[in-house]
Amino acid sequence: MTFTDRLEARARRLGRRIAFPEGRDPRVAEAADRLLSRGVVEPVLLEAEGDGALARSVAMLREGAVDGVVAGAVHTSAEVIRAGLGEVGLRPGVRTLSSSFFMEVRDFRSRGTEVLSFADAGVVPEPGSRRLAEIAAESVRTRRMVVGDEPCVAFLSYSTLGSGNGRSIERVREAVRRFRAACPEVPADGELQADAALIPGVAETKAAGSVAAGRANVLVFPSLDAGNIAYKLVERLARATALGPVLQGLSAPLNDLSRGASAADIAHVAAITALMAGRGG
């Protein structure tokens, strides 16, 4: 069973109502038909022109008339995010809206097919150390809801545990300190190069004794540039399934789509949204 199959199976048990403000788009209509026929969620299609349907759907989310919203097939990410911040706002205690992608990748470390979290690859351009730590914490929370396993966090850089120096490396190191203070129960390390974070043999050489090196499943990128480029490369070159961007930190689940999303992509994001419903973004 693939990750997306598991998503649908788990969402089916919840009976969530998910609003789609872009109901006129054929891909959205096809996704809604698929979701309804499989009993994954109860789709609520809105078909008003312009921004009216987006605003109406997010207002319905705020009022509890639906459990989640999926948008972005037509609207830009900026429009979706503005609607979310304006209507439902951030969850108490959260200061940064961020995002993560779920990347279903083929076996690369003798564990079979895996799901990796890439953050932030969709929202925050140049996060400082505080924001990097918050992005990691929200990614851990989202992963537990959606994937259902225990996160292991790597803060990525071009250096591994002191092999290099520079302002960006210091920013990552400070983020690790902040994250460990906030989430002491979560294995985390940094700064780590991507190979040291992911490959056990490389980790033994570059980061012996690290609690996260070689087994990370949550990758925190130092910038939006790095995260966005990485997820697109992995999606296209490694033929990974990329789901997201999943918005993190909102008080209710509103999720964005790539405007190039297929009907299947939209259905998968709806299942993710259903799993996040009732627990905030």
Helices and strands as residue ranges (DSSP letters): H 3-12, E 17-20, H 26-38, E 42-45, H 52-63, E 68-71, H 77-87, E 98-105, E 114-119, H 129-146, E 153-156, H 167-182, E 188-192, H 194-198, H 200-206, E 218-220, H 224-237, E 241-248, E 254-256, H 263-276
